[in-house]
Amino acid sequence: MMDSLFLKLDALSNFHFIPKPEKNKAGDVKTSAEKTITDRKRERRKKKAVKRQKIKEREERKKLADKIRAEEGMKMYNKAAAAADLKKLTKEGKATVLKVI
């Protein structure tokens, strides 16, 4: 019964079946003595690329943190400056402060 089913399925596909190509499998681990010059250069390029990426991400985080700190500093400065101006104006008698209860 299964043979007849498989025969019919094969007939539908015209007996033409192409299996999927194999994916790259991990090769044997080589020692440093076995590695070729190309292997060593490939590893070095990969290591440098990872390092460059980490440095770039660190710099981006630092820039963002500096920007946030600068904005917070401006907000604090503005509040402090406004409070100082308000005190100065009240001392001169040009403004009065109303307190809400």
C-alpha positions as CSV (number, residue, x, y, z in Angstrom):
1,M,0.0,0.0,0.0
2,M,2.8,2.4,0.9
3,D,4.7,1.4,-2.2
4,S,1.7,2.3,-4.4
5,L,1.4,5.6,-2.6
6,F,5.0,6.4,-3.1
7,L,4.8,5.4,-6.8
8,K,1.9,7.8,-7.3
9,L,3.7,10.6,-5.5
10,D,6.8,9.9,-7.7
11,A,4.6,10.0,-10.8
12,L,3.3,13.4,-9.8
13,S,6.8,14.7,-9.4
14,N,7.9,13.1,-12.7
15,F,10.5,11.0,-10.7
16,H,12.5,14.3,-10.3
17,F,13.5,15.0,-6.8
18,I,16.3,17.4,-5.9
19,P,17.1,17.4,-2.2
20,K,17.9,20.6,-0.5
21,P,21.6,21.5,-0.5
22,E,23.3,20.8,2.7
23,K,24.0,23.8,4.9
24,N,27.6,24.5,6.0
25,K,28.5,22.3,8.9
26,A,31.0,23.2,11.5
27,G,34.4,21.8,10.6
28,D,37.0,20.3,12.8
29,V,38.5,22.6,15.3
30,K,42.1,23.3,14.4
31,T,44.9,24.1,16.7
32,S,47.0,27.2,16.2
33,A,49.7,25.1,14.5
34,E,47.3,23.6,12.0
35,K,45.8,26.9,10.9
36,T,46.8,28.4,7.6
37,I,47.7,32.0,7.1
38,T,44.3,32.6,5.6
39,D,42.6,31.2,8.7
40,R,44.6,33.3,11.0
41,K,43.9,36.5,9.0
42,R,40.2,35.6,8.9
43,E,40.1,35.3,12.7
44,R,42.0,38.5,13.2
45,R,39.6,40.4,10.9
46,K,36.6,39.0,12.7
47,K,38.1,39.9,16.1
48,K,38.9,43.4,14.9
49,A,35.3,43.9,13.5
50,V,33.8,42.8,16.8
51,K,36.1,45.2,18.7
52,R,35.3,48.1,16.3
53,Q,31.5,47.4,16.8
54,K,31.9,47.4,20.6
55,I,33.8,50.7,20.5
56,K,31.2,52.3,18.2
57,E,28.4,51.2,20.4
58,R,30.2,52.5,23.5
59,E,30.8,55.9,21.9
60,E,27.1,56.1,20.8
61,R,26.0,55.4,24.4
62,K,28.4,58.0,25.7
63,K,27.2,60.6,23.3
64,L,23.6,59.9,24.2
65,A,24.4,60.0,27.9
66,D,26.2,63.3,27.5
67,K,23.3,64.7,25.5
68,I,20.8,63.7,28.2
69,R,23.1,65.1,31.0
70,A,23.4,68.4,29.1
71,E,19.6,68.7,28.7
72,E,19.1,67.9,32.4
73,G,21.7,70.5,33.3
74,M,20.0,73.1,31.2
75,K,16.7,72.3,32.9
76,M,18.3,72.7,36.3
77,Y,20.0,75.8,35.3
78,N,16.8,77.3,34.0
79,K,15.0,76.5,37.3
80,A,17.8,77.9,39.4
81,A,18.1,81.0,37.2
82,A,14.3,81.6,37.4
83,A,14.4,81.2,41.2
84,A,17.3,83.7,41.4
85,D,15.5,86.2,39.1
86,L,12.3,85.9,41.1
87,K,14.2,86.6,44.4
88,K,15.9,89.6,42.9
89,L,12.6,91.0,41.6
90,T,10.8,90.5,44.9
91,K,13.6,92.2,46.8
92,E,13.4,95.2,44.4
93,G,9.6,95.3,44.9
94,K,8.9,94.8,41.2
95,A,7.1,91.5,41.7
96,T,5.1,89.7,44.4
97,V,4.9,86.0,45.0
98,L,1.4,84.6,45.6
99,K,1.2,81.4,47.6
100,V,-1.7,79.0,46.9
101,I,-3.1,77.2,50.0
